[in-house]
Amino acid sequence: MSASAEAPAAPAAASRKRSVVRSLLRLWPYVRPVRGRVFTAAGVAIVAASMGLVMPLVLKWIVDGPVTDGDTAGVWLGGLVLLVVGVTEAALFGLRRWLVARPLTRVEADMRSALYRHVQRLPVSFHDRWPTGQLLSRGTGDLQLLRMFLAFGLTFLIVNSATILIGFGVLLAQDWLLGLILIGPVVPLIFVCWIFEQRFSVVARRAQDQMGDLTTVVEESILGIRIIKGFGRHRSQARAFDALTRRLMDTELHKARLLAAIWLVILSLPELFLGIALVVGVGEVADGALTAGTLVAFMTTAMTLRWPVESIGFLLALCNEAATATDRFFEVMDVEVPAEPGTATAAAEAGATTGDGLRFENVVFRYPDAAPDSTPVLNGVDLHIRPGETLALVGGTGSGKTTLIALVPRLYEVTEGRVTLDGVDIAGLSRDEVRRRVAVAFEEPTLFSASVRENVLMGSPGSGREDLDRALAVSQAEGFVGALPAGSETEVGEQGLSLSGGQRQRLALARAVIGQPAFLVLDDPLSALDVHTEARVEAALREVLATTTALVVAHRPSTVQLADRVALLSGGRIVAVGTHTELLHGNAEYRHLMTGEHTEEHNAYSEVAAR
C-alpha cells in the first residue's frame, strides 16, 4: 500500500489529442439496441422546443390584433392558446424523459457488465500494471457520466442546435435586418468554443485520471486499515489523501475557470447584440416600418433562444467529459484478450502422452513489460513431475518459484519453451480446460465477501455437500467452520479478514482440493499454520496427494516431507533434483535453505547464481 501523494496513474496518455466526435461515436454499438427510443425522444424534444417558438407568434397576433383593436375576447382566446401551447410543451418534455430513462439506464448497465466481463478475461499481467482505483472509476463514475450525457447532453445538443436554427429562421422571417444583427456573434462564438474545447478536453481528462488515483488510495487504505492502525500511519495516509484531494480540487477549479470564461463570452456577446437589435427595432417601430407586435414577437423569440445559446458552454463541457470517459472506457476494452486455441485443443490432445504428468521444457519467462534483452526471471527451466508424484519446489527469495507455478494454470504465458500436462502443451488448450485440470492454492489466501461454502465451492461449482465436508476435513477446517455462527453459511466478510491467517489458508486449501483435480499446485500452503494444525493437515493432505500430480512450493522441512522428490530453483534454473535426504547431504545451497547453515560451498553457489 502506497502512502505517497503521487498515486500511480493508468498507463494512458492523459493529454493526447483526439476527436470528440470520433470518441463519442464509439458508443454507437451500445446505443444501437435502444436507438428507436433515443431518436424518438430527440424528435419529441425538438417538437417541444418548437412549441416555445410558437408562443412569440401568438403574442404577435395578440398585440397586433385583439390588443390593437380592443378585442377583449380575442385577448382571452390568445391567452388560452398560450396555455395550451405551454402545457403541450411541458407534456412533450415529460414524454422525452420517460422515453430515455429506462433504455439508457440499461445501456449503462450493459457497458458496466461488458467492462466487468472483459476485465475478468484479461491476463494477470494487465492487473499487475493497472491500479484498482483506475478500473473502479471507469466502471462507476465514467459510466454514470456517459449515461447523463446520453440522456441529457446529447439530446439537448441536438434539440438546442435545431432550436437555434429554427429560431434564427423565424427571426429572419420577421425582420431580416434585426435577424442579421443577432447572427453577428455566431462566428466569434464558434472560434471561442473551439479554443475552449481544446483546453477543456485536456483538463477534463486530467481530472478523471486524478479521480481514479484518489479512488486507488481510498481502496488501498480501507483494505490496509490494519496496517495503517498497527503502525500509526493514519496521519501520513491522511496527508497523502489530502495532497491528492488538493490536486483534484485544483484541476476542478481550473475546469470551473474555463467554464466561467466561456459562459462570460456566451452570455455577454449575444446580450450586447440583442441590445443593439432592440434599439434598432424600436427605431423601426417609431418610423412605422415595423409593427409593435412584430417587435414583441422578435424580442420574445430572441429571449427564447437565450437558453439554447447559453447552454453551449455547458454542453460542450459535458461532451468533452463524455468523450474523455469514453476514451477511458475503451482504453480498457481495447486491451486484447489473449487468443484461445479453439479447435487446436483437439489436435493437441491427439498428441497427448497418457500419464506423462507435468513437464516444463526449456521454459523461459520475462514479464510482459520487461525489455526483450533483460535477464529473464526463468531461464531454461527443465523439470518433470511424474504422474501421481508430489514434487516440492525449493528456492531462495526471488528465485522465481511463484512465477514458475503461475505458468501452470496460465496466469502468465511462457516467453519461450512450453509446459505440458500429460504431454499436451497447455498453450494448445483453452484456459478453461487448463484450469479444469489444475487447481491452485496461493500463499496469500484470498477470500471473497461470501459464505464459507461459496468460497470453497469456487474450486468446483458442481460439488455437493459431501465434497465440501471432505475438503474441509482435508484442510482441517471443519472444526472452526462448525463453530462459526451459521457454520459453512457464515459470511466471511471482505477479503476474509474476519478470520485468522491460518483459517483463511485452510479454506484456500479446501478450495483447491474439493474438485479432486488431476494436477494440484500449492504455493507454501501451510505457512500460516501452527505446528499442531500443520501436522494434522499434512496427514490428511497425504491422502489427496497420493491420487494427484502435485507441485508444492516449500520453505520448511515439514512441507518438504510431503514430497516424493525435491527440485531446487536458483538463478532462474533448476540446479538440482532429488530426495530431501539426497539434497540435504549433497547440495550446500539446499542445506542452507533448509537449515540456515552457512558453508564455503554455499557461498560459492551464491556467487555463481548472482552472476
N, C-alpha and C positions, 0 to 999 in steps of 0.2 A: 504493500500500500504506500502510495506516494504522499508525502506531506508538503511537497513543493507547490509554489504558486503556479508554476508552469505545468499544467496538466498536459498529457500527451494529446496531440491532435491527430485527427484521422489522416490517413495517407492520401490526401487530396489537395490539389492546388486551389486554395480558397479564393484567390483573386483572378482566376483565369477568365478570359473573355469568352462570352457565349451569347447566342441569340436568345432573347427572352421567348420569342415566338417558337423557335425550334425546340427549346426546352419544354414549353408547355404542351406542344403537340405530341410529345411522348406519352402524355396521359391518355391519349385517344383510345388505346386498346382497353383501358379500364372503364372509360366513359361510354364506349360504343354500346354495351348492352342496355344502357338507360338513355340512349341518345334521343329516343322519341319524346320522353317526358321532359328532358332538358331543353330540347328545341321548342317544344310546345310552351314550356314555361317562359322561354325568351320571347316567343311570339306574343304570349299573353301580356308580358311586361311591356312590350313595345306598344301594344294597343292601349294598355293602361296609361302609359306615358303620353300617348297621343291624345287621350281624353283631356289631359291637362292643357293641351294646346287648343282644345275646342273652347274652353272657357273664355279666353280673350275674344274669340269671335262672337260668342254670345253676349259678352259685355259691350262689344262694338254695336251690336244690334240694339241692345237696351238703351245705350246712350244716344245713338243717332236716331232711334225710333221712338219708343214709348216715353223716354225722358224728355226728348226734344218736343214731342207732340203733347206732353202732359197726359199720357195714357196710363192711368194707374193700373188697370187690369193687365196691360202689356208688361208693366214692371213686375207684377206678381208672377205672370207667366214666365218671364225671363228668369226670375229667382227660382221657380220650380225646376226649370230646365237645368240651371246651375247645380241644384241639389241632386237631381238625377245623375248628372254627369259626375259629380263628386262621389256619390255612393257607388256608382258603377266602377269608377277608378279604384276606390278602396277595395271593392269586391274582387276586382281583377288582380290586384297586388296580393290579396289573401290567397287566391287561387294559385298564383305563381309559387308562393311559398309552399303550399300543400303539394304541388306537383314535384318539387325538387327535394323536399326534406327527406323522405324515405329512400328514394333511389340513390341520392348522393351519400347518405349515411352508409348505404350498402357498398358503394364504391370505396369509401374509406375502409370499411371492414375487409373488403376483398383485397385491397392493396396491403393492408396490415397482415392478412393471412399469407399473401404471396411473399411478403418480406420475411415473415417468420419461417415459412417452409424453405425458402431459399437459404437463409442463414443456417438452418439446420443441416442442409446438404453441403454447405461449403466445408472445405478441409480445415483441419485443426490449425494449419499454418496461417489461414486467414484470421482466425480468432487470436492467434499469437500476436498479430500486428495491430488489430483494431481494438481500441478501448471500448469497454462495455457501454459506457455512457453515450458514446457517439452512436452506437447502434440503437440504444433506447430512445435517444432524442429523435432519431429518424423514424422510428416506429410509433412514436406518440405525437410530440409537438409538430413535427413536419407534416404528418398526415392530417392532423386536425387543421393546420393552416391551409392545406390543399382543399379540404372539404369546404372550408369557409370561402376560399377563392371560387371554387366551382359553383357553390350555392348562391354566393352574393357577388363577388368581384367580377366573375366572368359575365354573369347575367347583366349586371349594371354597366359593365363596359360596353356590351352590345346595345343595351337599351339607351344609355346616355349618348352614345355615338349616334344612334338612329334619331334620338330626340333632338340633338343639336342640328343634324342635317335637315330634319323636317322643320324644326323651328326657324332656322335661317331661311328656309324656303318660304315659310309663312311671312317672315319679316320683309323679305324682298318683294313679295307679292303685295304687301300692304303699302310700302313706300321704299322704292329701290335706293334712294339716297340715304335714308336713315339705316337701311339694311347694310349698305356698304360701309357705313361708319362703324357699325357693330362688328363687321367681319374684319375690320382693321387689325385687331390684336391677334388674329389667328396665327400669322406667320411667326411673330416673335414668341408666342406661346409654344409653338411646335419646337422652336430652337431651344428654348429654356427647358422644356420637358426632355428633350434629347440629352442635354447636359446633365439634367437631374438623374435620368435613367442610368447613364454611365457611372456616375458616382455612387448612387444609392445601391446598385447591384453588388458592388464590392463590399460596402459596409453591411448590407443585409447578410451576405454570406459569412462575413466575419462574426456577426452576432450569433448566427445559428451554430457555427462551429464552437464558439465560446460557450454557448449553452450546453453543447454536448460535452465539453471539457468539465463544466460545472456539474453536470449530471454524473460524470465518471467519479469525481471527487466525493459527491454525496453517496453514491453507491458503495465506493470503497470504504468510506468512513462508517457506514452502517454495518457492512459485513465485518469490518475490523474493529468494531466498537470495544471488544475485549482487550485488544492490543493497545488501543488508544487510552483506555482507562488504566490498564495494567502498568503502562509506562508513563502515565500522567502527561500524555501528549495532546490533551484536548485543546490547550491554548494554541499550540503550534498549528494544529489542524484548523482551528478557528481562524488563525491568521492567514493560512493558505486559502481557506474558503473565502475570507473577506477580500483577499487580493484578486481572486478570480471574479468575485462579485463586482468589485470596482472596475475591473477590465470590461466586464459585460455592461455595467452601467455606463461607462464612458462611451462604449460603442453605441448603446441605445440612445444616449444623449446626442451623439453625432448624427444618428438617424433622425432624431427629433429636429435638430438644427437644419438638416437638409429639407425635411418636410415643411418646417416653418418658412424656409426661404421660398420653396416652390409655391406654398399657399399664399405668401405675401404677393408674389408676382401674379398668380392666377386670380386672386381676389381684387387686387388694386387695378391692374391693367384694364380688365373689362369694365370695372366701375367708372374709370376715367372716360372711356369711350361711350359708356351709357349716359354719363352726364352731358357729354358733347351732343349726343343724339337727342337728348331731352331738350337742350337749348335750341337746337336746330328745329326740332319738331314743334315746339311752342311758337317759334317764329313763323313756321308754315301755317299753323292754325290761325295766328293773328293776321296773316296775309290772305287767309281764305283758301290756301292751296291744299289744306288738309282738314278733315273734319275732326271734331273733338273725340268722337267715338273711335276713329281710326287711331288717333294718338294714344288713347287709353288702351285700345287693343294691342298696339305696338309695344307700349311700355309693359303691359301685363305679360305679353309673350316673352319679352326680354327678361323680365323678372322670373318667369317660369324656367327660363334657360339658365338661371344662375346656378342652381344645384348641379345640373349636369356638367357645367363648365367648372364649377368649384371642386367637383369630385374628381377631376382629372388627376390631381396630385395624389390623392389618397388611393385611387385605383391604380395608378402607375406604381406606387409603392407596394401595394398588395400584389400586383402582377410580378414585380421583381422578387418579392419574398416567396411567392408561389413558385417562380422559376427556380430560385435557389433551393427551395425544399424539394422540387422535382429532381434537380441535379443531385442533391444529396441522397435521395431515394434510389436513383438509378446508379449512383456510384457503387452501391451495394449490389443491386440487382444485375449490374453488368459484369460483376466478377463471375467468371466462368466456373461452373461446377465441373470437376474432372470427369471426363467421359467414362461411362461404364462400358465394359467389354461387349455386352449384348450377346449376340449369337456366338461369340468366341468362347463362351463358357463351355458349351457342349464339346467343342473341339479340344479345349484344354483338358476337360475331364476324360476325353477319349484316350489321351496320352498319359493318364494317371498311372502311378505305380501303387498298387494296393498295399496298404500297410507300410508306407515308406516313412511315415512320421513327419516331423517338421525339419526343414532344411534352410539354412542361409548359405547361399552360394556366391562367393566373392562380392558381398554386399558393401557398397559404398554409399554414404549418405551425407549430403550437405543440406542445411536448412534452405528453403526456397529463396530467402532474401540474402543468402550468403554469396559472396563473389565467386565466380566459376573457378578461379585459381586459388581459392582459400583452402586451408587444410580441412579435409572432411572430418566430421565427427566420428564416423565409422569408415574404416579404410581397409577394405578387403576382408570382411568377416566371413569365415567358413565354419559352419557348425551344423551338426546333425543330431537331432533328438530322436531317438528310435521310437517306434510305436510302443505305447504303453510305458515309456520311460519318463522319469522325472529328472530333469537336469537343473541344477542350481547355477545361476549366473552370478559371479562374484567379481567385484572390481572396486577400485578406489573412487572417491567422489569426483564426478566429472568425467568418468571413463566412458560414458555413453550407454550405460545399462538401460536406463529408462527409455532412451531413444531407440535402442535395439528392439525392446519388446513392443514399442509403439508401432513398429513396422508390421507386426504380425496381424493385428486387426485393421491394418491400412489406415491408421490415423495419420501417418505420413507415408509418402511413396518413396521407394528406394531411388537413389540417383543413378546407381549402376548395380549390376548383378540382379539376383532375384531371390525371392522367398517362396518356398513351395510347401503345400500341405498334401501329403500322400502323393507327391510327385507332380501336383498341379501348381503351376505358377499362380500366385494369388492375384497378379496383375491381370490374369485372364478370367478371373471370377468377379462377379458383381460384389460390391461391398456388402450388400445384404447377405449374400451367400457366405462370404468370409466370416461375417460376424455371427452368422447362424452356427458356424462350426467352431468358432473361437470365442471363449468367454474370458473376460479380464477383470482383475481387481487391482486397483491402483493403490499406491502407498498412501496417498491423501484421499480418504474415502469421501465421496460426495453424495449427499442425500438430498432429497427434494421435499418441498412442503406438501407432504402427502403422508398416508398411513405407513406403518412398518410393512404391512402386507404389500401395498402398492410399490414401495421402494424395492422390496426383494423380488417381486414378480416382474420388474423391469428386465430381469435377466432371462425370463422365459414366460411371456404373457399368457401362454396356453396352459401353464401348470396349475394344478389344483391344490387343495388343502393338504393333501398327503405330501406332495412335493415340497410345499412351504415348510411343513413341520420337519421334514427330513433335512432341508437346507439349514434351518435354524439349529437343528441338533448338531450338524456337522460343524457349524461355526460357534457352537456353544453359546448361542444367543437365546435359546428357548427360555432360560431362567429369567433373565432380566426383561425379556419381552412379555412373559407371562405376568410379571409384577407390574407392568405398566397399567394405567387406569382402564384402558379399553383393550388390553392385550395387543394383538397384532393390528387392530384397527386404530390404535393410538396415532394421532398426528405427531410427527417428529419435529415439525417446525422448519423454518428456513435453514438450509444447509445442515439440518440435523443437529444444530448446536444445543438443543435441549438434552442431548445425550453426551456421554463421555467419549473421548477419543477412541478408547478400546471398544465401546459399544458400537460406534459408527463403523469401525473397521470390521467387526464381526458381521454386521449387516451387509457390508460391501462384499465380504467373502461369501455370505449366504446367497447374495445376488449372483455371484459368479458361478456357484456350483449347482444352483437349483435346476438348470436345464440339462444337467449331466452332459456337458459338451465333450466333443471328441478331442478338442485341444483347449488347454487351460493355461492362461498366462497370469502370473501373480507377481506383483511388484512389492516385495517385502511385506506380505500381508499380515504379519503378526507383530509388527514393530511397536504397536501401542498397547500390547497386552502384558499383564503381569506374568510372572514365571509359571504360576499355577494354572492360570487360564490358558496360557500358551501351550503347556504340556497337554491339557485336555483337548485343545483344538488340534494339535499335531496328531494326537492319537486318532481322532475322528477323521482328520483330513487324509491320513494314510489310506483309508478305505477308498476314498474318492480318487486319490492319485493312482491307485492300483488299476483303475479301469480307464484312465485317460492319458494322453500325452501332454506333459506339463513342462513349462519353462518358468522357473521361480527365481526372481531376484532375491538374493540373500545377503544380509550383512552380519548375521550372528551364526555361530556354530550350531545352535539348536535348530535353526531353519535349514541349514545345510544338511543336517541329519535326515531330513525328509527325502533327499535326492538320491538317485542311483549313482549319478556322476556329477561332477562339478566342472564348469568352464570358467577360466579366468580371463577377463576382458581388461586389456591395458593398452593405452595409446591407440584406441580405435580398432584393435585387433584381438582375436582370441589367441592368447600366447601359451595356454596350457589347458589340457582336458584330462581328467582322471577322477579317481575317487577322492573323497575328503582326506583319507589317510595318506594316499599317494602324494597328493599335492602338499599336504601339511609337512611331509618329510622331505619332499624333493623340490619344492619351489619356495624361495625365500620371500618373494612378494606376497604369495598367498598366505604364508605363515605369518607375515607381518599384519596382513589384513585380519586374520582370524585371532591372533594372539597379542598383537601390538609389539611383538619382538622386533628389535632393530638388529640387522646384521650388515656386514660389508657387502655381502651378495645382494641384499635388498637395495642398498644404496646404489649399487651398480645398475640394477634393474630400473630404478627410478630415473637415473641419468639417461639411460637409453630411451625410456618412454618419453622423457621431456624433449629429447632431440627428435 
